[in-house]
Amino acid sequence: MMVTWVTLDNYTNESVVEYGVNRLDQIAYGYNFKFRDGGLERRVLTIHRVLLTNLTNGQLYSKQITSTFHDGQEIYILFCY
């Protein structure tokens, strides 16, 4: 499964997802690239992509997206799927 998310350009440059069944015991690193949107502000965004492997069909997983800001602070976003 490919996990994709977007951050503002000035904030993060890491693409990391922790995931697992009963606990977040697997970690996957991905890549990111810059994208300029077509809106009036022409913002530069960072698109992150991480491939999750060794998943079992029908199994419920939790995943946590981790992004580290340039000043070292981290943000965590937790999902279940």
Number of C-alpha atoms within 10 A of each C-alpha: 9 9 15 15 12 15 15 14 16 11 15 23 20 18 22 21 24 19 22 17 15 9 11 14 10 14 16 14 14 16 14 17 12 15 15 12 11 9 7 6 8 10 13 15 18 22 18 22 19 20 14 18 11 7 13 9 6 7 9 12 16 15 22 18 21 17 21 16 14 12 8 8 10 11 11 12 10 12 11 11 8
